[in-house]
């Protein structure tokens, strides 16, 4: 066990000595200049669209409402309906 620790420390020291002083980082990788620059808005923001905005995409929002109903039904089937008397 002691030999393994010595080898590990020697390997870490060799890595530290040989590592490049300015490592290459891709722009969208962690540590890159563009990492997490583009955020994806959460799905619930579509619920706050104005009806005139939603009217521009009727097929999408009709399918979305159907999927929301299916998700609620699936959730209630799996976990049961929430108790209205229970408050957090």
Secondary structure as UniProt FT lines:
FT   HELIX           2..18
FT   TURN            27..28
FT   TURN            30..31
FT   TURN            33..36
FT   HELIX           43..48
FT   HELIX           51..55
FT   TURN            56..57
FT   HELIX           58..79
FT   TURN            84..85
//
